[in-house]
Amino acid sequence: MARAEIDNQSRDAFRRSVRKFVAGEIAPHIEAWEEAHSFPRELYRRAGDLGILAVGFDPAYGGLPGDCSMIIELTQELAAVGSGGLIAGLLSHSIGAPPIEALGSAQLKARVLPEILSGERISALAVTEPGGGSDVANLATTARREGDAYIVNGSKMFITSGMRADYITTAVRTGGPGMEGISMLLIPGDAPGLSRTPLKKMGWWCSDTAALYFDDCRVPANNLIGQEGMGFLGLMQNFNRERLFIAAMAYAFSKVCLDEAVAYARERKTFGRPLIARQVVRHKLVDMATKIAPLASFLRDIGSRIDRGEHPIADVCMLKNVATQCLEHCAKEAVQIFGGSGYMRGTKVERIYRETKVLSIGGGAEEIMKELAARQLGW
Ligand SMILES: Cc1cc2nc3c(=O)[nH]c(=O)nc-3n(C[C@H](O)[C@H](O)[C@H](O)COP(=O)(O)OP(=O)(O)OC[C@H]3O[C@@H](n4cnc5c(N)ncnc54)[C@H](O)[C@@H]3O)c2cc1C
């Protein structure tokens, strides 16, 4: 991540421009995009123009300096419309592009990163397979070197932006069993032998999620990202960043749930008084706020440690879990406060409620986070 200093004025100006973009170009359409299970491809270009896709990437390849706190602020602005699918889809490069930046040759980076960061091309990350997502070291998709190409066979599952990605950063097995045999390969969306099927989901409707099939799929050998056998290392570094981002989403959506619930409780009257006048409701709101407040400092603390070059793996795992548990609580209580309206399409809290589970499964499920944290702590 490019960590060069960015002054407070530029930071504030960036935040204001994102807020304007969200209010003017996303909020009016988000309900329709959710129902259509898609958003316009043009939105990537608009986000690219505003620098939204470039934050934290190397300026040499079209990136903008930005630290973790800037990513957290950006996530908060984007979360205002209450659609995790929009964030996951629009920012799928945030998991697809970092392995290219971290491991790729200067030539590969110069070829693809500017196109991705400007929104011209869409990037996705394909690690999970039908046979399992948690046990990454045992993935089965193979890439066999044949002359100046790799021949890829296997399949990937639940891939965000999988249907329309132009560049798919794919974990493949080029060597023997275990983590040492894993490499990363950049598979073009139009590679011969690649086919894709859209998947229907509980939430994140406006993002596309796909199963990918590689049948003797031919990929130029110079699309190898880094060295053969280095893929697992690249993925592990990527996971830290992805998990911080998921925690930032969970935090931001928890706040949206609280704000929505407070506004509704002020307005809705039952038995002659607003809901917020009832102690039961007020305590629900305070319980939500009580979970959200410490999360803000936990996020900031882990973010600044990552910015300092530390790898606080156990803390990132715990952060992800505490953040997603906070969101599960806040979404459940917000829907309850909304009553029947919270069960209806078109309210933010209904959508967020459907989106909670993906955050505690994707990017490393809750159980796996606990196991990894325990191992890191030497237990
Ligand atoms: C909407 C969506 C988008 C996604 N986007 C992407 C993407 O862009 N790219 C990508 O690569 N993947 C993506 N994923 C996949 C996601 O990362 C995986 O679903 C996740 O890692 C879990 O893998 P799995 O589904 O195969 O579950 P499994 O690995 O089969 O695990 C199933 C359950 O068992 C638990 N479990 C597994 N092993 C153990 C154990 N040893 N001890 C205790 N419990 C265990 C898990 O915690 C989980 O609860 C996405 C998933 C979803 C739902």
The ligand as an SDF file (V2000), in Angstrom:
LIG
                    3D

 53 58  0  0  0  0  0  0  0  0999 V2000
  -20.9510  -13.2780   -1.7080 C   0  0  0  0  0  0  0  0  0  0  0  0
  -19.6060  -13.9140   -1.6400 C   0  0  0  0  0  0  0  0  0  0  0  0
  -18.5510  -13.3580   -2.3230 C   0  0  0  0  0  0  0  0  0  0  0  0
  -17.2960  -13.9640   -2.3130 C   0  0  0  0  0  0  0  0  0  0  0  0
  -16.2860  -13.4290   -3.0500 N   0  0  0  0  0  0  0  0  0  0  0  0
  -15.1220  -14.1220   -3.1870 C   0  0  0  0  0  0  0  0  0  0  0  0
  -14.0970  -13.6710   -4.0870 C   0  0  0  0  0  0  0  0  0  0  0  0
  -14.2170  -12.6090   -4.7020 O   0  0  0  0  0  0  0  0  0  0  0  0
  -13.0020  -14.4300   -4.2350 N   0  0  0  0  0  0  0  0  0  0  0  0
  -12.8240  -15.6060   -3.5680 C   0  0  0  0  0  0  0  0  0  0  0  0
  -11.8010  -16.2520   -3.7510 O   0  0  0  0  0  0  0  0  0  0  0  0
  -13.7660  -16.0570   -2.6940 N   0  0  0  0  0  0  0  0  0  0  0  0
  -14.9070  -15.3410   -2.5020 C   0  0  0  0  0  0  0  0  0  0  0  0
  -15.8770  -15.7850   -1.6260 N   0  0  0  0  0  0  0  0  0  0  0  0
  -15.6520  -17.0450   -0.9430 C   0  0  0  0  0  0  0  0  0  0  0  0
  -15.3920  -16.9390    0.5470 C   0  0  0  0  0  0  0  0  0  0  0  0
  -14.1270  -16.3790    0.7930 O   0  0  0  0  0  0  0  0  0  0  0  0
  -15.5510  -18.3550    1.1150 C   0  0  0  0  0  0  0  0  0  0  0  0
  -16.9360  -18.6590    1.0710 O   0  0  0  0  0  0  0  0  0  0  0  0
  -15.0210  -18.5060    2.5140 C   0  0  0  0  0  0  0  0  0  0  0  0
  -13.6190  -18.3940    2.5280 O   0  0  0  0  0  0  0  0  0  0  0  0
  -15.4030  -19.8640    3.1310 C   0  0  0  0  0  0  0  0  0  0  0  0
  -15.1110  -20.9130    2.2620 O   0  0  0  0  0  0  0  0  0  0  0  0
  -16.2520  -21.9960    1.9240 P   0  0  0  0  0  0  0  0  0  0  0  0
  -17.4740  -21.2770    1.5310 O   0  0  0  0  0  0  0  0  0  0  0  0
  -15.7070  -22.9770    0.9580 O   0  0  0  0  0  0  0  0  0  0  0  0
  -16.5500  -22.7390    3.3020 O   0  0  0  0  0  0  0  0  0  0  0  0
  -15.7830  -23.9890    3.8950 P   0  0  0  0  0  0  0  0  0  0  0  0
  -14.3210  -23.7920    3.8240 O   0  0  0  0  0  0  0  0  0  0  0  0
  -16.3400  -25.2170    3.2950 O   0  0  0  0  0  0  0  0  0  0  0  0
  -16.2520  -23.8990    5.4210 O   0  0  0  0  0  0  0  0  0  0  0  0
  -17.6280  -24.1080    5.7840 C   0  0  0  0  0  0  0  0  0  0  0  0
  -17.7980  -23.7760    7.2670 C   0  0  0  0  0  0  0  0  0  0  0  0
  -16.9850  -24.6420    8.0460 O   0  0  0  0  0  0  0  0  0  0  0  0
  -16.0970  -23.8920    8.8650 C   0  0  0  0  0  0  0  0  0  0  0  0
  -14.8190  -24.5780    8.9040 N   0  0  0  0  0  0  0  0  0  0  0  0
  -14.0300  -24.9170    7.8620 C   0  0  0  0  0  0  0  0  0  0  0  0
  -12.9300  -25.5390    8.3010 N   0  0  0  0  0  0  0  0  0  0  0  0
  -13.0130  -25.5850    9.6490 C   0  0  0  0  0  0  0  0  0  0  0  0
  -12.1810  -26.0780   10.6870 C   0  0  0  0  0  0  0  0  0  0  0  0
  -10.9930  -26.6290   10.4190 N   0  0  0  0  0  0  0  0  0  0  0  0
  -12.5920  -25.9580   11.9840 N   0  0  0  0  0  0  0  0  0  0  0  0
  -13.7890  -25.3720   12.2620 C   0  0  0  0  0  0  0  0  0  0  0  0
  -14.6160  -24.8820   11.3160 N   0  0  0  0  0  0  0  0  0  0  0  0
  -14.2440  -24.9710   10.0330 C   0  0  0  0  0  0  0  0  0  0  0  0
  -15.9650  -22.5380    8.2070 C   0  0  0  0  0  0  0  0  0  0  0  0
  -15.6080  -21.5440    9.1310 O   0  0  0  0  0  0  0  0  0  0  0  0
  -17.3690  -22.3540    7.6260 C   0  0  0  0  0  0  0  0  0  0  0  0
  -18.1910  -21.8630    8.6560 O   0  0  0  0  0  0  0  0  0  0  0  0
  -17.1060  -15.1570   -1.5680 C   0  0  0  0  0  0  0  0  0  0  0  0
  -18.1600  -15.6920   -0.8300 C   0  0  0  0  0  0  0  0  0  0  0  0
  -19.3930  -15.0960   -0.8590 C   0  0  0  0  0  0  0  0  0  0  0  0
  -20.5060  -15.7210   -0.0750 C   0  0  0  0  0  0  0  0  0  0  0  0
  1  2  1  0
  2  3  1  0
  2 52  2  0
  3  4  2  0
  4  5  1  0
  4 50  1  0
  5  6  2  0
  6  7  1  0
  6 13  1  0
  7  8  2  0
  7  9  1  0
  9 10  1  0
 10 11  2  0
 10 12  1  0
 12 13  2  0
 13 14  1  0
 14 15  1  0
 14 50  1  0
 15 16  1  0
 16 17  1  0
 16 18  1  0
 18 19  1  0
 18 20  1  0
 20 21  1  0
 20 22  1  0
 22 23  1  0
 23 24  1  0
 24 25  2  0
 24 26  1  0
 24 27  1  0
 27 28  1  0
 28 29  2  0
 28 30  1  0
 28 31  1  0
 31 32  1  0
 32 33  1  0
 33 34  1  0
 33 48  1  0
 34 35  1  0
 35 36  1  0
 35 46  1  0
 36 37  1  0
 36 45  1  0
 37 38  2  0
 38 39  1  0
 39 40  1  0
 39 45  2  0
 40 41  1  0
 40 42  2  0
 42 43  1  0
 43 44  2  0
 44 45  1  0
 46 47  1  0
 46 48  1  0
 48 49  1  0
 50 51  2  0
 51 52  1  0
 52 53  1  0
M  END
$$$$
